[in-house]
């Protein structure tokens, strides 16, 4: 179970990437209201709602940028997907990312998406069927809820999705399946084929289903699918010492395939492993690269 130990590390590191523990506030009924956000630090609260995709409560954390309450502005949104397998609390701890954006002058809302429940620790952000449709819950229902309850700029051009490890897989495939939703996609130490907890390719029972769950299989028609929606930024980054044997070659293969297909992207291979130290070292640059390609905050007309 090689991926289990490192995915737990990835989920834990998400909480430790440069910030303190978030304040915990239920937002089920009052998701649109924050209690702070006027100082120099982001305000982090937890929320939840009923999601048909998972046939139950879906949780999230949201970080509102400094000055959110007083500004009257709408903001771009970055969705962050954690690593898997994980606990049902892995979505928490996004304050480090929000602090990074605030300190580098990139005001944006950051949303930590829940990607696992107790007893269902490795859904891979995939649609498995009724009650386990994590892709639908994340891309459709969570995005709709956030846009309805917070001052977002509810447009593709102001929405990005980022993932760490298995979250990188989820972010990439969700964005590929829904080119109308996100204009920025980033994978941090991720992979691009659906895997089992021990890091092996997962067989979904048919060639069609396996292809749909592989970023590689979509390369030939990515340009046609994304063109109607405007500019898209796709960046994927990994450490050369990543201990998962297949992750670096998988990233390099996708880089070659996208290059051969003439699809613009950014791929970088760094010195580093698969841990919080590596991600913290680069998170300011990676997050800035994402937010700088989104629409800037704008005055709300509401």
C-alpha positions as CSV (number, residue, x, y, z in Angstrom):
1,X,0.0,0.0,0.0
2,X,2.7,2.4,-1.1
3,X,0.4,5.3,-1.9
4,X,-1.5,5.1,1.4
5,X,1.4,6.4,3.6
6,X,2.4,9.2,1.2
7,X,-1.2,10.2,0.6
8,X,-1.7,10.6,4.3
9,X,1.5,12.7,4.3
10,X,0.1,14.8,1.4
11,X,-3.2,15.4,3.3
12,X,-1.3,16.3,6.5
13,X,1.1,18.6,4.6
14,X,-1.9,20.5,3.2
15,X,-2.6,21.7,6.7
16,X,1.0,22.6,7.3
17,X,1.8,24.6,4.1
18,X,2.6,27.9,5.8
19,X,-0.5,28.7,8.0
20,X,-2.1,28.2,11.3
21,X,-5.1,26.0,12.0
22,X,-8.3,27.5,10.6
23,X,-11.1,28.8,12.8
24,X,-14.0,26.4,12.6
25,X,-17.4,27.8,12.0
26,X,-20.5,26.0,10.7
27,X,-21.6,27.5,7.5
28,X,-24.5,25.2,6.5
29,X,-27.2,27.8,6.9
30,X,-25.2,31.0,6.9
31,X,-22.5,30.3,4.4
32,X,-22.5,33.8,2.9
33,X,-21.5,35.5,6.2
34,X,-17.9,35.7,7.5
35,X,-17.2,37.2,10.9
36,X,-13.8,38.8,10.0
37,X,-11.8,39.4,6.9
38,X,-11.1,43.1,7.4
39,X,-7.5,42.8,8.7
40,X,-4.4,41.6,7.1
41,X,-5.0,37.9,7.4
42,X,-7.5,35.8,5.5
43,X,-10.5,34.5,7.4
44,X,-11.0,30.7,7.2
45,X,-14.3,29.1,8.0
46,X,-15.8,25.6,7.4
47,X,-19.1,25.0,5.7
48,X,-21.3,22.2,4.4
49,X,-24.3,21.4,2.3
50,X,-26.3,18.5,1.0
51,X,-24.8,17.1,-2.2
52,X,-26.8,14.7,-4.5
53,X,-23.5,13.4,-5.9
54,X,-22.5,11.9,-2.5
55,X,-26.1,11.5,-1.3
56,X,-25.2,13.3,1.9
57,X,-23.4,16.2,3.5
58,X,-20.4,17.6,1.6
59,X,-17.9,19.6,3.7
60,X,-15.5,22.3,2.6
61,X,-13.2,25.0,4.1
62,X,-13.1,28.5,2.6
63,X,-10.5,31.2,3.1
64,X,-11.8,34.7,2.4
65,X,-9.0,37.3,1.5
66,X,-8.1,40.1,3.8
67,X,-10.7,42.9,3.6
68,X,-13.4,40.7,2.1
69,X,-16.2,42.0,4.3
70,X,-15.4,45.7,3.8
71,X,-14.4,45.7,0.2
72,X,-17.7,44.9,-1.5
73,X,-15.7,43.2,-4.2
74,X,-16.1,39.9,-6.0
75,X,-13.0,37.6,-6.1
76,X,-11.5,34.9,-8.2
77,X,-11.6,31.4,-6.7
78,X,-9.0,28.7,-6.4
79,X,-10.3,25.2,-5.5
80,X,-7.8,22.9,-3.8
81,X,-8.1,19.1,-3.9
82,X,-6.2,17.1,-1.3
83,X,-4.3,13.8,-1.6
84,X,-5.8,10.4,-1.2
85,X,-6.4,8.0,0.5
86,X,-7.3,10.3,3.4
87,X,-9.5,10.9,6.3
88,X,-12.8,12.8,6.1
89,X,-11.0,15.9,7.5
90,X,-8.3,16.3,4.9
91,X,-10.0,19.2,3.2
92,X,-9.2,21.4,6.2
93,X,-6.0,23.4,6.7
94,X,-6.0,25.6,3.6
95,X,-4.9,28.7,5.6
96,X,-1.3,28.3,4.4
97,X,-2.4,28.7,0.8
98,X,-4.5,31.7,1.6
99,X,-1.7,33.3,3.7
100,X,0.7,32.8,0.7
101,X,-1.7,34.6,-1.6
102,X,-2.3,37.4,0.8
103,X,1.4,37.9,1.5
104,X,2.3,38.0,-2.2
105,X,-0.5,40.4,-3.0
106,X,-2.8,38.0,-4.9
107,X,-6.3,38.4,-3.4
108,X,-8.5,35.4,-4.1
109,X,-10.9,33.1,-2.3
110,X,-9.5,29.6,-1.6
111,X,-11.7,26.6,-1.2
112,X,-10.6,23.3,0.3
113,X,-12.8,20.6,-1.2
114,X,-13.7,17.4,0.7
115,X,-12.7,14.3,-1.3
116,X,-13.3,11.4,1.2
117,X,-15.6,10.3,4.0
118,X,-15.1,7.9,6.8
119,X,-15.1,4.4,5.2
120,X,-14.6,5.8,1.7
121,X,-11.0,7.0,1.9
122,X,-9.8,6.7,-1.8
123,X,-12.5,7.8,-4.2
124,X,-9.9,9.5,-6.5
125,X,-12.3,12.4,-7.2
126,X,-14.0,10.0,-9.6
127,X,-17.7,9.3,-10.4
128,X,-18.4,5.7,-9.2
129,X,-22.2,5.7,-9.2
130,X,-25.0,6.9,-6.9
131,X,-23.7,8.1,-3.6
132,X,-20.1,8.1,-4.7
133,X,-20.1,10.7,-7.6
134,X,-17.2,12.8,-6.2
135,X,-16.5,14.5,-9.5
136,X,-20.1,15.7,-9.8
137,X,-20.2,16.8,-6.2
138,X,-16.9,18.7,-6.6
139,X,-17.2,20.3,-10.0
140,X,-20.9,21.0,-10.2
141,X,-22.5,21.1,-6.7
142,X,-19.6,22.6,-4.8
143,X,-18.9,25.3,-7.4
144,X,-22.6,26.2,-7.6
145,X,-22.8,26.4,-3.8
146,X,-19.7,28.6,-3.4
147,X,-20.9,31.0,-6.2
148,X,-24.3,31.3,-4.6
149,X,-23.1,31.9,-1.1
150,X,-19.9,34.0,-1.4
151,X,-18.8,37.0,-3.4
152,X,-17.1,35.2,-6.2
153,X,-16.7,36.2,-9.8
154,X,-18.9,33.4,-11.1
155,X,-17.1,32.9,-14.4
156,X,-14.7,30.3,-15.8
157,X,-12.1,33.1,-16.3
158,X,-12.0,33.6,-12.6
159,X,-11.9,30.0,-11.5
160,X,-9.0,27.7,-11.0
161,X,-8.5,24.1,-9.7
162,X,-5.3,22.9,-8.0
163,X,-4.5,19.4,-6.6
164,X,-1.8,17.8,-4.6
165,X,-0.8,14.1,-5.4
166,X,-4.1,12.3,-6.0
167,X,-5.7,15.8,-5.9
168,X,-3.5,16.6,-8.9
169,X,-5.1,13.7,-10.8
170,X,-8.5,14.8,-9.7
171,X,-8.0,18.5,-10.6
172,X,-6.7,17.5,-14.1
173,X,-9.4,15.0,-14.9
174,X,-12.3,17.1,-13.5
175,X,-11.1,20.1,-15.5
176,X,-10.7,18.0,-18.7
177,X,-14.2,16.6,-18.3
178,X,-15.6,20.1,-17.7
179,X,-13.7,22.6,-19.9
180,X,-16.4,25.2,-19.3
181,X,-15.7,25.4,-15.6
182,X,-12.0,26.2,-14.9
183,X,-9.5,28.4,-16.8
184,X,-6.6,27.4,-14.6
185,X,-5.5,23.9,-13.8
186,X,-2.4,22.9,-11.7
187,X,-1.2,19.5,-10.5
188,X,1.4,19.4,-7.7
189,X,3.2,16.0,-7.6
190,X,0.2,14.4,-9.2
191,X,-0.4,11.7,-11.8
192,X,-2.7,11.3,-14.8
193,X,-4.1,7.7,-14.7
194,X,-6.7,6.4,-12.2
195,X,-4.8,4.4,-9.6
196,X,-5.3,2.0,-6.7
197,X,-4.1,2.8,-3.2
198,X,-0.8,1.0,-4.0
199,X,-0.2,3.2,-7.0
200,X,-1.1,0.7,-9.8
201,X,-3.4,1.6,-12.7
202,X,-7.1,0.9,-11.8
203,X,-9.2,-1.1,-14.3
204,X,-12.7,0.2,-14.6
205,X,-13.9,-2.8,-16.6
206,X,-13.9,-1.4,-20.2
207,X,-11.5,0.4,-22.5
208,X,-13.9,3.3,-22.8
209,X,-14.1,3.8,-19.0
210,X,-10.4,3.5,-18.6
211,X,-9.7,6.1,-21.4
212,X,-12.2,8.5,-19.8
213,X,-10.2,8.3,-16.6
214,X,-6.9,9.0,-18.2
215,X,-5.6,12.4,-19.1
216,X,-3.3,10.9,-21.7
217,X,-6.3,9.5,-23.6
218,X,-7.8,13.0,-23.9
219,X,-4.8,14.8,-25.4
220,X,-5.7,14.4,-29.0
221,X,-9.0,16.2,-28.6
222,X,-8.2,18.6,-25.8
223,X,-7.6,21.6,-28.1
224,X,-11.1,21.2,-29.7
225,X,-12.8,20.8,-26.4
226,X,-11.2,23.8,-24.7
227,X,-11.1,26.2,-27.7
228,X,-14.8,27.4,-27.3
229,X,-14.2,28.6,-23.8
230,X,-11.1,30.8,-24.2
231,X,-7.7,30.7,-22.7
232,X,-6.7,27.8,-20.4
233,X,-3.5,27.5,-18.3
234,X,-2.3,24.0,-17.4
235,X,0.7,23.7,-15.2
236,X,2.1,20.5,-13.6
237,X,5.1,20.2,-11.3
238,X,6.9,17.4,-9.6
239,X,10.1,16.6,-7.7
240,X,12.7,14.4,-9.4
241,X,13.1,12.4,-6.2
242,X,9.4,11.6,-5.9
243,X,9.3,8.2,-4.3
244,X,6.4,6.9,-6.4
245,X,8.2,5.1,-9.2
246,X,5.6,5.9,-11.9
247,X,4.8,9.6,-11.1
248,X,7.8,11.3,-12.7
249,X,7.6,9.2,-15.9
250,X,3.9,9.8,-16.1
251,X,4.4,13.6,-15.8
252,X,7.2,13.5,-18.4
253,X,5.0,11.4,-20.8
254,X,2.1,13.9,-20.6
255,X,4.5,16.8,-21.2
256,X,5.7,15.0,-24.4
257,X,2.2,14.3,-25.5
258,X,1.0,17.8,-25.0
259,X,4.0,19.2,-26.8
260,X,3.5,16.9,-29.7
261,X,-0.1,18.0,-29.9
262,X,0.8,21.7,-29.8
263,X,-1.1,22.3,-26.6
264,X,0.4,25.1,-24.5
265,X,1.3,24.1,-20.9
266,X,4.0,24.5,-18.3
267,X,5.8,21.4,-16.9
268,X,8.6,21.7,-14.4
269,X,10.8,19.0,-12.8
270,X,12.4,20.2,-9.6
271,X,14.8,18.8,-7.1
272,X,12.6,17.5,-4.3
273,X,10.4,14.7,-3.1
274,X,6.7,14.2,-2.3
275,X,6.2,16.1,0.9
276,X,5.3,19.4,2.5
277,X,8.8,20.7,2.4
278,X,8.8,20.5,-1.4
279,X,5.4,22.0,-1.8
280,X,6.0,24.9,0.7
281,X,9.3,25.7,-1.1
282,X,7.3,26.4,-4.3
283,X,3.8,27.3,-3.3
284,X,4.2,31.1,-3.5
285,X,5.2,30.8,-7.2
286,X,2.7,28.1,-8.1
287,X,-0.2,29.9,-6.5
288,X,0.8,33.2,-8.0
289,X,1.0,31.6,-11.4
290,X,-2.5,30.4,-11.0
291,X,-4.1,33.6,-9.6
292,X,-2.3,35.9,-12.0
293,X,-4.1,34.2,-14.9
294,X,-7.5,34.6,-13.3
295,X,-9.7,37.7,-13.5
296,X,-8.8,40.2,-10.8
297,X,-11.2,41.3,-8.0
298,X,-14.0,43.5,-9.2
299,X,-16.6,45.8,-7.6
300,X,-19.8,43.9,-6.9
301,X,-22.9,45.1,-8.7
302,X,-25.1,43.4,-6.1
